[in-house]
Amino acid sequence: MAERLKRSGLIGELSAEFAGTMILILFGCGVVAQVAAGGALTDPAGGLGNHDSIAWAWGLGVTLGVYVAARLSGAHLNPAVTVALAAFRGFPWRKVAPYALAQTAGAFVAALLVRWNYTEALAKADPGHTIKTQTVFSTLPANGNPNLPVTEWGALRDQIIGTAILLLLIMAVTDLLNTPPGANLAPFIVGLIVVAIGMAWGTNAGYAINPARDFGPRLASFLTGYGGAWRDQYGNFYFWVPIIGPLIGGLLGAGLYKFFIGRFLPTAEPEPAGRIPAPDKS
């Protein structure tokens, strides 16, 4: 097995990142299409889900995507994660750009599949393919709600904070010197982290917290009829916010974990007597 993993090399890692991110977006964009487009056509409207179902499906998408990709690539599925791991966990910097490209490509292809599958619902609910259903594919300040006056700068703040929370918790869950989940449950816990962020930090900017998750589907929507994909509901260029914010926030969150927790953890040496059960020598 080790030799086979070694032979797969970078191509195998990028293939895993592509596939894992594709799974994430198939569930993530798919559930928003169901709720926003399909739900707009039920009687009464909103009969196919709500904010909570969106949060849960995104979290489950993360969990399933991580299970798909983890063995080959570590299942980053997010350029903000990749950059943070390069800065704080020794991930090779030479792999950062290829990983980010593979993640974005996987998100792009998945969004095209969602766009194709929900063609009829999107056309019926929003014939002009406007801001009304743009949120199926990419995020907007206040989720496009004009009653909540969040600008791109408020959304940038939100993305920095949300992604900092994400990376701080990912670093904790995956730190073998801490108390990581056993029984291969780390992907499930990471999915729950995304659910929690969605439920607590989804108002101001739609919790993209992932440049590939936002840019890949945004590009797919632009190429398939959403002419305003790069702008927000105020007409401002917005696409850069879910790219820059998560990259800054990821570094901040990983740095905070190292400062507050990581530097105080014991090394990979035997624990002092009494800290853990002594091995059974019988």
VOTIKE-6286 format. One record per residue (C-alpha): x, y, z; residue number from 1; residue in three letters. Coordinates in Angstrom, 3 decimals, m for minus. Example, Ala and Ser with C-alpha at 12.3 -4.5 7.8 and 13.67 -1.06 7.14 Angstrom:
% residues 2
[[12.300, m4.500, 7.800], 1, ALA]
[[13.670, m1.060, 7.140], 2, SER]
//
This chain:
% residues 282
[[0.000, 0.000, 0.000], 1, MET]
[[2.778, 2.436, 0.918], 2, ALA]
[[4.513, 1.798, m2.400], 3, GLU]
[[1.280, 2.343, m4.315], 4, ARG]
[[0.685, 5.642, m2.501], 5, LEU]
[[4.235, 6.720, m3.270], 6, LYS]
[[3.797, 5.924, m6.963], 7, ARG]
[[0.576, 7.940, m7.175], 8, SER]
[[2.562, 11.082, m6.365], 9, GLY]
[[1.250, 14.563, m6.943], 10, LEU]
[[m1.145, 13.448, m9.707], 11, ILE]
[[m2.952, 11.179, m7.276], 12, GLY]
[[m3.118, 13.913, m4.667], 13, GLU]
[[m4.569, 16.405, m7.147], 14, LEU]
[[m7.049, 13.815, m8.397], 15, SER]
[[m8.210, 13.291, m4.809], 16, ALA]
[[m8.527, 17.033, m4.171], 17, GLU]
[[m10.545, 17.403, m7.383], 18, PHE]
[[m12.888, 14.531, m6.520], 19, ALA]
[[m13.301, 15.463, m2.865], 20, GLY]
[[m14.100, 19.094, m3.637], 21, THR]
[[m16.487, 17.995, m6.370], 22, MET]
[[m18.414, 15.899, m3.840], 23, ILE]
[[m18.522, 18.848, m1.440], 24, LEU]
[[m20.002, 21.176, m4.059], 25, ILE]
[[m22.447, 18.614, m5.458], 26, LEU]
[[m24.114, 18.492, m2.056], 27, PHE]
[[m23.563, 22.163, m1.164], 28, GLY]
[[m24.717, 23.884, m4.335], 29, CYS]
[[m27.243, 21.111, m4.877], 30, GLY]
[[m29.069, 21.785, m1.626], 31, VAL]
[[m29.162, 25.540, m2.257], 32, VAL]
[[m30.619, 24.907, m5.718], 33, ALA]
[[m33.271, 22.690, m4.177], 34, GLN]
[[m34.188, 25.223, m1.498], 35, VAL]
[[m33.903, 28.454, m3.507], 36, ALA]
[[m35.090, 27.359, m6.949], 37, ALA]
[[m37.197, 24.277, m6.322], 38, GLY]
[[m38.596, 25.683, m3.090], 39, GLY]
[[m39.681, 28.881, m4.826], 40, ALA]
[[m42.042, 26.801, m6.963], 41, LEU]
[[m43.841, 24.895, m4.203], 42, THR]
[[m47.220, 25.921, m2.836], 43, ASP]
[[m46.709, 27.514, m0.428], 44, PRO]
[[m43.215, 28.619, m1.308], 45, ALA]
[[m40.334, 27.262, 0.711], 46, GLY]
[[m41.494, 23.670, 0.791], 47, GLY]
[[m38.150, 22.055, m0.016], 48, LEU]
[[m35.975, 23.124, 2.856], 49, GLY]
[[m34.597, 26.091, 4.761], 50, ASN]
[[m31.407, 27.530, 6.208], 51, HIS]
[[m30.902, 24.564, 8.511], 52, ASP]
[[m31.166, 22.003, 5.728], 53, SER]
[[m28.608, 24.044, 3.775], 54, ILE]
[[m26.221, 24.089, 6.737], 55, ALA]
[[m26.557, 20.354, 7.289], 56, TRP]
[[m26.076, 19.441, 3.622], 57, ALA]
[[m22.958, 21.605, 3.348], 58, TRP]
[[m21.548, 19.946, 6.458], 59, GLY]
[[m22.355, 16.465, 5.190], 60, LEU]
[[m20.803, 17.392, 1.851], 61, GLY]
[[m17.592, 18.276, 3.672], 62, VAL]
[[m17.648, 14.995, 5.599], 63, THR]
[[m18.198, 12.883, 2.498], 64, LEU]
[[m15.647, 14.813, 0.459], 65, GLY]
[[m13.034, 14.311, 3.171], 66, VAL]
[[m13.714, 10.577, 3.306], 67, TYR]
[[m13.237, 10.424, m0.473], 68, VAL]
[[m9.915, 12.268, m0.586], 69, ALA]
[[m8.236, 11.884, 2.803], 70, ALA]
[[m5.994, 8.878, 2.137], 71, ARG]
[[m4.341, 10.311, m0.965], 72, LEU]
[[m4.174, 14.060, m0.337], 73, SER]
[[m5.184, 14.781, 3.242], 74, GLY]
[[m8.487, 16.158, 1.918], 75, ALA]
[[m7.853, 19.883, 2.215], 76, HIS]
[[m10.722, 20.706, m0.215], 77, LEU]
[[m10.065, 24.395, 0.464], 78, ASN]
[[m7.157, 26.670, m0.569], 79, PRO]
[[m7.388, 28.413, 2.812], 80, ALA]
[[m6.699, 25.069, 4.500], 81, VAL]
[[m3.842, 24.307, 2.116], 82, THR]
[[m2.154, 27.672, 2.705], 83, VAL]
[[m2.562, 27.386, 6.473], 84, ALA]
[[m1.097, 23.877, 6.514], 85, LEU]
[[1.849, 25.084, 4.453], 86, ALA]
[[2.441, 27.924, 6.894], 87, ALA]
[[2.020, 25.973, 10.134], 88, PHE]
[[2.153, 22.217, 9.489], 89, ARG]
[[5.009, 21.804, 7.002], 90, GLY]
[[2.904, 21.127, 3.911], 91, PHE]
[[5.157, 21.774, 0.859], 92, PRO]
[[4.668, 25.261, m0.547], 93, TRP]
[[5.326, 23.941, m4.056], 94, ARG]
[[2.062, 21.982, m3.839], 95, LYS]
[[m0.115, 24.892, m2.723], 96, VAL]
[[m0.934, 26.278, m6.180], 97, ALA]
[[m1.597, 22.841, m7.772], 98, PRO]
[[m3.861, 21.883, m4.858], 99, TYR]
[[m5.783, 25.163, m5.129], 100, ALA]
[[m6.242, 24.682, m8.878], 101, LEU]
[[m7.468, 21.109, m8.413], 102, ALA]
[[m9.898, 22.197, m5.702], 103, GLN]
[[m11.248, 25.028, m7.850], 104, THR]
[[m11.586, 22.727, m10.862], 105, ALA]
[[m13.536, 20.201, m8.804], 106, GLY]
[[m15.850, 22.932, m7.543], 107, ALA]
[[m16.300, 24.268, m11.090], 108, PHE]
[[m17.255, 20.880, m12.555], 109, VAL]
[[m19.639, 20.125, m9.690], 110, ALA]
[[m21.362, 23.495, m10.124], 111, ALA]
[[m21.797, 22.821, m13.829], 112, LEU]
[[m23.518, 19.534, m12.971], 113, LEU]
[[m25.819, 21.300, m10.496], 114, VAL]
[[m26.554, 24.012, m13.060], 115, ARG]
[[m27.392, 21.404, m15.685], 116, TRP]
[[m29.518, 19.248, m13.408], 117, ASN]
[[m31.535, 22.185, m12.072], 118, TYR]
[[m31.907, 23.888, m15.464], 119, THR]
[[m35.706, 23.798, m15.471], 120, GLU]
[[m36.162, 24.888, m11.862], 121, ALA]
[[m33.696, 27.767, m12.197], 122, LEU]
[[m35.280, 28.958, m15.453], 123, ALA]
[[m38.790, 28.845, m13.974], 124, LYS]
[[m37.921, 30.443, m10.624], 125, ALA]
[[m35.613, 33.087, m12.096], 126, ASP]
[[m35.930, 33.415, m15.901], 127, PRO]
[[m33.375, 36.216, m16.061], 128, GLY]
[[m30.784, 34.295, m14.032], 129, HIS]
[[m30.337, 37.202, m11.689], 130, THR]
[[m29.146, 37.821, m8.158], 131, ILE]
[[m32.281, 36.000, m7.002], 132, LYS]
[[m30.718, 32.590, m7.640], 133, THR]
[[m27.050, 33.550, m7.828], 134, GLN]
[[m26.757, 32.321, m4.232], 135, THR]
[[m27.184, 28.779, m5.558], 136, VAL]
[[m23.614, 29.035, m6.797], 137, PHE]
[[m21.767, 31.769, m4.914], 138, SER]
[[m22.090, 33.968, m1.880], 139, THR]
[[m23.255, 37.558, m1.478], 140, LEU]
[[m23.183, 40.086, 1.354], 141, PRO]
[[m26.162, 39.356, 3.615], 142, ALA]
[[m27.035, 36.528, 1.195], 143, ASN]
[[m28.335, 39.185, m1.193], 144, GLY]
[[m30.780, 40.611, 1.357], 145, ASN]
[[m31.091, 44.394, 0.806], 146, PRO]
[[m32.710, 44.798, 4.236], 147, ASN]
[[m29.392, 43.975, 5.915], 148, LEU]
[[m26.887, 46.642, 4.786], 149, PRO]
[[m23.704, 44.554, 4.812], 150, VAL]
[[m21.138, 45.889, 2.347], 151, THR]
[[m18.225, 44.022, 0.838], 152, GLU]
[[m16.054, 45.291, 3.704], 153, TRP]
[[m18.413, 43.926, 6.331], 154, GLY]
[[m18.484, 40.646, 4.422], 155, ALA]
[[m14.679, 40.600, 4.300], 156, LEU]
[[m14.590, 40.940, 8.092], 157, ARG]
[[m17.090, 38.111, 8.373], 158, ASP]
[[m15.071, 35.823, 6.090], 159, GLN]
[[m11.872, 36.464, 8.014], 160, ILE]
[[m13.539, 35.619, 11.330], 161, ILE]
[[m15.464, 32.601, 10.015], 162, GLY]
[[m12.443, 31.036, 8.339], 163, THR]
[[m10.279, 31.728, 11.389], 164, ALA]
[[m12.764, 29.728, 13.455], 165, ILE]
[[m12.716, 26.938, 10.851], 166, LEU]
[[m8.929, 26.615, 10.764], 167, LEU]
[[m8.462, 26.909, 14.496], 168, LEU]
[[m10.841, 23.987, 14.952], 169, LEU]
[[m9.427, 21.939, 12.066], 170, ILE]
[[m5.943, 22.330, 13.527], 171, MET]
[[m7.263, 21.110, 16.879], 172, ALA]
[[m9.148, 18.142, 15.458], 173, VAL]
[[m6.225, 16.965, 13.317], 174, THR]
[[m3.428, 17.552, 15.856], 175, ASP]
[[m2.178, 14.119, 16.924], 176, LEU]
[[m0.528, 15.672, 19.968], 177, LEU]
[[m3.886, 16.941, 21.177], 178, ASN]
[[m6.927, 14.659, 21.593], 179, THR]
[[m8.033, 13.966, 18.004], 180, PRO]
[[m11.217, 11.984, 17.310], 181, PRO]
[[m10.681, 8.239, 17.105], 182, GLY]
[[m12.296, 5.578, 14.922], 183, ALA]
[[m11.751, 7.657, 11.762], 184, ASN]
[[m14.336, 10.192, 12.947], 185, LEU]
[[m12.305, 13.326, 12.175], 186, ALA]
[[m14.109, 13.908, 8.826], 187, PRO]
[[m17.463, 13.741, 10.611], 188, PHE]
[[m16.313, 16.242, 13.231], 189, ILE]
[[m14.985, 18.597, 10.548], 190, VAL]
[[m18.375, 18.382, 8.861], 191, GLY]
[[m20.060, 19.324, 12.142], 192, LEU]
[[m17.713, 22.316, 12.406], 193, ILE]
[[m18.991, 23.541, 9.033], 194, VAL]
[[m22.609, 22.972, 10.116], 195, VAL]
[[m21.992, 25.015, 13.256], 196, ALA]
[[m20.335, 27.842, 11.318], 197, ILE]
[[m23.235, 27.867, 8.885], 198, GLY]
[[m25.779, 28.099, 11.682], 199, MET]
[[m23.898, 30.753, 13.668], 200, ALA]
[[m22.000, 32.739, 11.003], 201, TRP]
[[m24.130, 32.477, 7.874], 202, GLY]
[[m25.958, 35.809, 7.906], 203, THR]
[[m23.421, 38.414, 6.832], 204, ASN]
[[m21.754, 36.660, 3.911], 205, ALA]
[[m23.109, 33.149, 3.417], 206, GLY]
[[m20.100, 31.441, 5.086], 207, TYR]
[[m18.112, 30.649, 1.946], 208, ALA]
[[m14.959, 30.183, 4.114], 209, ILE]
[[m13.356, 28.559, 1.057], 210, ASN]
[[m12.032, 30.359, m2.060], 211, PRO]
[[m12.491, 27.322, m4.317], 212, ALA]
[[m16.050, 26.745, m3.089], 213, ARG]
[[m16.982, 30.267, m4.150], 214, ASP]
[[m14.870, 31.027, m7.214], 215, PHE]
[[m15.365, 27.714, m9.059], 216, GLY]
[[m19.188, 27.807, m8.933], 217, PRO]
[[m19.196, 31.570, m9.544], 218, ARG]
[[m17.258, 31.032, m12.756], 219, LEU]
[[m19.582, 28.169, m13.750], 220, ALA]
[[m22.648, 30.361, m13.221], 221, SER]
[[m21.125, 33.228, m15.198], 222, PHE]
[[m20.403, 30.945, m18.151], 223, LEU]
[[m23.966, 29.588, m18.105], 224, THR]
[[m26.015, 32.767, m18.111], 225, GLY]
[[m25.470, 34.634, m14.842], 226, TYR]
[[m24.012, 37.838, m16.238], 227, GLY]
[[m23.887, 39.547, m12.850], 228, GLY]
[[m22.007, 36.753, m11.129], 229, ALA]
[[m18.992, 38.888, m10.241], 230, TRP]
[[m20.999, 41.632, m8.506], 231, ARG]
[[m23.159, 41.895, m5.419], 232, ASP]
[[m26.703, 43.225, m5.079], 233, GLN]
[[m25.329, 46.786, m4.948], 234, TYR]
[[m23.445, 46.441, m8.238], 235, GLY]
[[m20.010, 46.314, m6.577], 236, ASN]
[[m17.338, 43.818, m7.580], 237, PHE]
[[m17.582, 41.204, m4.868], 238, TYR]
[[m15.931, 38.001, m6.094], 239, PHE]
[[m12.633, 38.861, m4.404], 240, TRP]
[[m14.125, 38.908, m0.897], 241, VAL]
[[m14.642, 35.098, m0.528], 242, PRO]
[[m11.102, 34.608, m1.855], 243, ILE]
[[m9.073, 37.118, 0.145], 244, ILE]
[[m11.078, 36.868, 3.376], 245, GLY]
[[m10.684, 33.093, 3.821], 246, PRO]
[[m6.981, 33.151, 2.944], 247, LEU]
[[m6.350, 35.789, 5.632], 248, ILE]
[[m8.686, 34.136, 8.125], 249, GLY]
[[m7.177, 30.689, 7.632], 250, GLY]
[[m3.698, 31.938, 8.487], 251, LEU]
[[m5.091, 33.843, 11.462], 252, LEU]
[[m6.975, 30.845, 12.851], 253, GLY]
[[m4.072, 28.433, 12.416], 254, ALA]
[[m1.748, 30.970, 14.029], 255, GLY]
[[m4.099, 31.404, 16.975], 256, LEU]
[[m4.229, 27.651, 17.509], 257, TYR]
[[m0.444, 27.436, 17.537], 258, LYS]
[[m0.138, 30.419, 19.896], 259, PHE]
[[m2.776, 29.399, 22.422], 260, PHE]
[[m2.612, 25.588, 22.231], 261, ILE]
[[m0.050, 24.039, 19.919], 262, GLY]
[[3.104, 25.404, 21.516], 263, ARG]
[[2.049, 24.101, 24.935], 264, PHE]
[[1.259, 20.534, 23.894], 265, LEU]
[[3.653, 17.732, 24.826], 266, PRO]
[[5.994, 16.431, 22.166], 267, THR]
[[5.704, 12.973, 20.689], 268, ALA]
[[7.705, 11.548, 23.601], 269, GLU]
[[6.310, 9.142, 26.216], 270, PRO]
[[3.844, 10.827, 28.551], 271, GLU]
[[4.763, 11.239, 32.220], 272, PRO]
[[3.719, 8.378, 34.502], 273, ALA]
[[0.088, 8.650, 35.482], 274, GLY]
[[m0.919, 10.743, 32.439], 275, ARG]
[[m1.921, 7.732, 30.374], 276, ILE]
[[m2.396, 4.047, 31.264], 277, PRO]
[[0.865, 2.145, 31.343], 278, ALA]
[[1.189, m0.446, 28.552], 279, PRO]
[[0.175, m3.953, 29.433], 280, ASP]
[[3.363, m6.073, 29.373], 281, LYS]
[[1.703, m9.342, 30.180], 282, SER]
//
